[in-house]
Amino acid sequence: MASYELKGDGDKGVLVLTGDFGVQDAGVLHGALKEAVDKYEAFDFDLSAVQGGDLTMLQLLCSAEKAMAAKGASIGVVGSVPLAVLELAEIAGFRHEGAGQRFWTREA
């Protein structure tokens, strides 16, 4: 089961994601990301407890990153990115040369 916790003070937060984020959890993830984008000027993802996901998860994370960039804000990453997320990004075509430095390009 997928869950999240949003922590932070002032204009900086951390969105901690836990579990397996498949299409069935898209509503949970979308709500978490919307809350973070609306609430903070900058926030970090903590994906260290993510066990898996699918293309929907990557698309929603990219969408949040673009929404933050549009308002002149940023998203970062704290903790390690699990191998399952890195492999998913590779398989889905999100990790290719010239793609830029996204959070999933970091080593676990």
N, C-alpha and C positions, 0 to 999 in steps of 0.2 A: 504494500500500500504506500502510495506517495504522500508526502507531507512536507510542510515548510515552516520555517520560523523566520520572522523578520525582526532583526535587532538593530538598534542604532540610537544615536544621540544627535540632536540637531539636524543638520542637513546631510549627514553621512550614515549609511546603513550597511548591513550585511544580510543577504538573503541566503539562508541555510536550507538547502534542498536535501531531502532524505527519501530513499526508496527507489522504486522503479517507475520512471515517467514515460509511460506509453500513451497512445492516443486516448485511452480511457481516462487518463488523468489530465488531459489537456485543459479542462476547465479549472482544475486546481492550480496548475502551473500558470495559466493565463491570469487568474485572479491574483496570485502571488506577485507576478511580474508587474501587473497594473498597479497594485498597491505600492510596490517599491518605486516605480517610475513616478507615480503621483506624489509620493511622500518625501523622497530624497533628491538632493541635487547631485549626489554621487552615491553609488553603492557597489559592493562587491558580491560576487557569487561565491558561495562555499559549496562546492560540488563533491567534497570528499566522501560524503555518505550516500552518493547516488550509486545505485547498484546496476542501473541500466536505463534504457530509454529507446526512443525511436526517432524517426525523422521529424515528427511533430515537436518533440522536445527541442531539437536543434533549431528549428524554424522559429519557435517562440523565443528562445534565448537570443537569436539574431535580431528578431523584431524588437525586443526590449533594448538591445544595444543601439539599434537605429533610432528608437524613440528618445533615448537619453542623448545621443549625439545631436539630434534635431533641436534639443533645448540647450545645447552647449554643455552638457554634462557628460560624465564618464561612468563606465562600468569596469571593474577590475575583478581579479580572482584572488581569493585567499585559500590556503591549503592546497592540497594536490588534486589534480584532475584524475579521476579513476581511469584505469585502463579500458574499462567497458565504454566510457564516454569517448575516449580517444579513438578506439577501434570503430565505434559507430560513426564518428566524424569522418574517419578514413573511408569507410565503406560507402557512406552517403555522399562522398565527394566534397566534403567541407574542408579537407586537409590536402590541398594541392598547391604546388608552387605558384606564387603570385597571388595567393588568396589573402595575403596580409596576415598580420599577427592577431589571431583570435585566441581566446582563452583555451581552446581545445588543442592548440598547437604546442602547448607546454607539455613537458614530459611529466609523467606521473611520479 
